[in-house]
Amino acid sequence: MIRKEYLMTPGPTPIPPEVSLVQAEPIIHHRTPAYTELFVRMVEGLKKVLLTENDVLTFAASGTGAMEGAVANCFSPGDRVLVAAGGKFGQRFAEIAREYRLEVEYYEYAWDEAADVEVISRLLREKPDIKGVFVTHSETSTGIVNDIRSIGEAVRDTPAILVVDSISGAGALELRTDEWNIDVLVTGSQKALMTPPGLAAAAVSPKAWEYVEKAGSPAFYFSFSKARKKYRSDTPETPFTPAVSLVMAMSKAVDILLQEGLEAAWERHRMLALCTRAAVQAMGLELFPKVLERAYAVTAIKAPEGISGGEIVRHMNRVHGVIIAGGQEQLKGKIFRIGHVGYYNFFDMAVALTALELTLNALGFPLEPGSGVGAAERVYLELTAG
């Protein structure tokens, strides 16, 4: 039988054909007018996606590179920062901060819940020397999405800056960088921006630039100042050799996203999440997060009793060619995750849900064939009626 593979993870995610094809075009030199035009189009497009007038800096790296850049450029050893961590990627911010010898005020919340804005506000009042608040927008390890708007309001009138990881949120979920008072917004290419891994971006506010000017941590390749200076020059470019083919791809992907329309893209992700949730619940499975509001990038599902989440992931891949993700860290074996962030539509979800039904049946979990897919179709029809 012909084997086809379907990538249904929360990253990397599928790439539109136009984005794949543009990378096969002849390479161009990165110190030429042709590249400058391409690069500016991509950066200015990213500003529209992030809804920001702030400087947007790009680096040849995964999103973690921009996370490290935010720590290195804005703070000095000994600075106190607050890290809200309720999943693997919140933990990563804390790990990076400790590497740069920052004093980390670690606010750990349950992995199936969202960060409590009141806790963040209280900690800021109790420890007025906190210089930065780090929060994950879309925590793909758990499926949780935090209320960045409210957190931004809590941080706005304090001396601290708000640093947000929206690597899997930007382009998929409502995100208003300037309106929500985000001082450093970091993202990456391989999620809703529909580009292969390897490009990171950071949107930096005037308040954050004041921190950059005073920071004492070392930063060379990920230097925000170098990147801003080069982009603001007569021939906008990067300080070091960029990933030219990825810039070509990202420029095309951003065009596609803006043609769809930001609010339409947000609504598409909401619809796919609601369809997937309805399907897995109709199969008799339980969703993992307790807080489902805004959680539209990935669906995290508890593995049924007696079956490991890893077994489900392996069977779907090996037998049906559908690649989903398992749990990470303390959730390994306990959950599995179906991604729908980026280049997906309803019919992609129908494939994944059908494979999940077949897999569960094969692993001995009783369910009525078609029960999940049928539930997803009913939600889809309801949401698209008219």
C-alpha positions, 0 to 999 in steps of 0.5 A, a space after each residue: 500500500 502507498 504510504 503517505 505521511 501527514 504532519 500533525 505536530 505543533 511544530 514543525 508544521 506543514 509548509 504551503 507549496 508556494 513557500 516550499 517552491 520559492 526556496 528552490 529559486 536561485 540563491 541571491 547575495 545578501 548584500 544586494 538591492 534584491 535581497 534588501 527589498 526581499 528582507 524589508 518586505 518580510 520584516 514589514 510583513 511581520 510587523 503587520 502579523 504581530 500588530 506592532 510598530 516596534 522594531 522587529 529584529 530577525 536572526 538565523 535561529 530557532 525561536 529559542 535563539 530569540 528567547 536567549 536574545 531577550 535575556 542577554 540583551 535586556 538584563 545584567 547578571 544579578 537582575 531579578 526577573 519573574 518567570 511564569 512557568 506552567 510547561 516545558 517552554 516556560 521552564 526554558 525561559 527560567 533555564 536561560 535566565 539562570 545561565 545568564 546569572 539572573 535572579 529568577 523568581 520562579 512562579 510555577 503553576 499547574 501544567 493543566 492551568 493558565 498563569 494567574 494574573 493576580 499572582 503575577 500582580 502580587 509578586 510585582 508588588 511584593 518585589 518591586 526590584 523585578 525588572 522583567 516578567 517572562 510568560 509563554 503565550 501558547 504553551 504547546 507542551 500542555 495546550 494552554 494559552 495564557 491571558 497576555 492582555 491581562 498580564 500586559 496590563 499588570 506589568 505596564 505601570 511597573 518598572 518591569 518589562 514584559 517578555 512573551 514567547 509567542 513562538 506557536 501563537 503568532 499568526 494563529 491566536 489573537 495577538 496584539 503586541 503594542 495594544 497588549 503592552 508586550 515589550 519583547 515579543 519573540 517568535 519563530 518560523 516553524 509554527 503558524 508562520 508556515 516556514 521551515 525551522 531556522 528563523 527567529 524574530 523579536 519585536 522590541 518596544 521603546 521601554 525595552 530599548 531603555 533596558 538594552 542600553 543599560 544591560 551588562 550581559 554579553 551579546 554578540 550574534 544575538 545583539 539587538 543593537 547590532 540588528 537594529 542598527 543594520 536594519 535602520 541603515 540606508 541598505 537594511 540588512 542583518 549584521 551577519 549572513 542571513 538564512 537567505 532561502 528561509 527569508 525568501 520562504 518567510 516572505 512568501 508565507 507572510 504574504 499568504 497569511 496577510 492575504 488570508 487576513 489575521 482575524 480570518 486566520 485566528 478564526 480558522 485556528 479556533 474552528 479547528 480546535 473546536 472541531 478536534 475537541 468535539 471529536 476526541 470527547 465524542 470518542 470518550 477521551 478527556 481533554 488535558 487542559 482545565 483552561 480551554 479559553 484561547 487554546 487553539 494552537 494544539 489539542 492536548 488529550 489525556 491517554 486513556 487508562 491502560 494505554 500509553 500516550 506514546 503507544 498512540 503516537 507510535 501506532 498512528 505514525 507507523 501504521 497510518 503515517 499520521 505524525 502527532 506529538 506525545 507528552 513532554 517532561 512530567 506528561 510523558 506517556 500521560 498525554 498526546 497532542 494533535 497540532 493544528 497551528 499553521 497550514 491546516 484546514 478541516 480536512 487535515 483534521 479529518 485525516 488525523 481524527 480518522 487515524 486516531 479512531 482506528 488507532 484506539 480501536 487497534 489498541 483495545 479502546 472501545 469506541 464507535 467508528 466515525 463517532 469522533 469524525 462525525 462530531 467534528 463534522 457537526 461542529 464544522 457545519 455549525 461554525 461555517 453555516 451561512 
